[in-house]
Amino acid sequence: MPRRYILMADVIQSTQMSAPDLMRDFKHVASLVNRRSAGAFHSPITITLGDEFQSVVQSLKSGADVIIHFEEATISEGKDFKLRYALNFGEIDTPLSKKAAYGMLGPGLLETRTFLGRLKNSRDRFFFRLEDPNLTEKMNMIFRLYQMVVDAWRQKDYPVIAEFLKNKDYKAVADTLKKDRSLMWKRERSLNIAAYLTIKDLIHKEIGTRA
C-alpha cells in the first residue's frame, strides 16, 4: 500500500464560535491556501466536518509549507481562529482525487485522525509523525518554537504582522501603514518578527529537499 503525507487540521474551540461566521471564514482561508499552494497537493484541502479539513500533500516540505501558509493566511485575512494540525506519513488504500481529499480509506487516515484527537489534550497545536523518528522529533520541537511566537500574537496586531510578513524592512512597513517609523521599529521587536522569520528559515533548512 502506498504511503503518503496526510495533513489534517481542526479549529480549536469551534463550539464557542458562531457556526455560520466560522464556516464562512474557514472556507475562505482554505480556498486561498488551495489556490496559492496548488502545487503542494495530491488532494487539496477539503473541509469534512465543518470545522475540520483533510488533504494529501506531495512531501514533508509541501506539508510544512501548507501549514505555514494557512497560519499566515489566517493572519493576513484577519480571522480570529486557530487550528491544530497533524501531518502523518501513512498508508492510503484508495486512489487519490485531485479535486477533493474525500472518500479515501486506509490506516494512515485513521492514524492521522487519532493524532489530531490527541492534540486536544495537549498544549501543542502541531504534530508530525514521519518515516524518520529523528526528523519527527526535530519537526515537533521546531514547531513548538513556531507556536510560541504565533500564539503570542493578537488579532488586533494582524494588520501590522501581515505587513511585516510581506516586507522585512520596518521603514517600508511604517510607510505602507502610514505609521511612525520609530513605532514600527519597536513593534517589530515586541512582536518577535525576527524570531518568527528565523524559525521559518530553520524549518526549511531542516527539511531541505526531503520527500
C-alpha positions, -999 to 999 in steps of 0.1 A, spaced: 0 0 0 14 34 -9 23 58 19 15 95 16 18 126 36 -16 131 51 -24 165 66 -55 170 88 -65 200 110 -94 212 131 -105 245 146 -98 250 183 -128 257 205 -151 258 174 -182 252 195 -176 286 212 -178 304 179 -207 315 156 -211 285 133 -221 305 102 -192 330 107 -167 303 113 -177 282 84 -175 313 61 -141 323 73 -127 288 74 -138 281 38 -124 314 27 -89 308 41 -89 272 29 -98 284 -6 -70 309 -5 -44 283 6 -56 258 -20 -51 284 -48 -18 297 -35 -3 263 -28 -19 243 -56 14 225 -65 17 212 -29 -12 187 -31 -20 153 -43 -55 160 -30 -64 196 -19 -76 209 15 -112 196 18 -134 206 47 -150 175 61 -170 182 93 -174 220 91 -145 227 115 -120 201 101 -101 196 69 -80 169 54 -56 168 25 -28 148 10 4 167 3 32 159 -21 60 159 5 71 169 40 82 202 26 48 207 10 30 198 42 51 223 63 46 250 37 8 244 37 6 247 74 26 279 74 6 293 45 -27 285 64 -14 303 95 -2 333 76 -34 335 55 -54 335 87 -34 365 99 -35 384 66 -72 379 63 -77 390 100 -95 358 110 -99 350 147 -95 312 149 -66 288 153 -61 253 141 -45 221 153 -26 202 127 -14 166 123 9 156 95 14 118 92 33 97 67 8 69 64 -9 43 41 -38 51 19 -55 22 1 -77 40 -23 -69 62 -53 -63 99 -47 -85 126 -62 -70 158 -75 -104 176 -69 -111 167 -32 -95 147 -3 -127 128 3 -138 92 1 -104 77 9 -97 47 30 -65 34 47 -48 30 81 -29 63 76 -61 83 77 -72 67 109 -38 72 124 -38 109 114 -72 115 129 -61 98 161 -30 120 163 -52 151 157 -76 140 185 -47 136 209 -37 172 204 -69 182 221 -53 171 254 -20 188 247 -8 224 246 7 217 212 -11 227 180 12 209 156 21 172 154 43 153 130 48 116 126 72 109 98 92 79 85 124 91 102 119 92 141 148 117 144 133 140 119 99 136 136 113 147 169 131 177 153 100 189 135 78 187 166 104 207 185 108 233 159 70 238 155 67 242 193 90 272 189 69 284 159 38 281 181 54 301 209 57 331 186 25 330 167 2 322 197 15 353 214 1 375 186 -33 391 189 -59 397 162 -56 435 167 -20 433 156 -26 412 125 -25 441 100 9 451 113 21 415 113 8 409 78 28 438 65 60 425 82 55 391 66 54 408 32 83 432 39 111 428 65 120 465 64 103 483 93 106 516 74 87 502 44 60 488 68 57 522 85 53 540 52 27 515 39 7 517 71 13 555 75 28 550 109 57 565 127 90 546 118 102 546 154 69 529 165 72 503 138 108 496 148 95 489 183 66 468 171 89 447 150 108 438 182 78 434 205 61 411 180 93 390 176 92 392 138 129 383 135 124 352 157 94 342 135 114 346 103 144 327 118 121 298 128 107 296 93 142 295 78 151 268 103 121 247 92 130 250 56 167 242 62 159 212 84 135 198 57 158 207 28 147 186 -2 134 156 18 104 139 3 
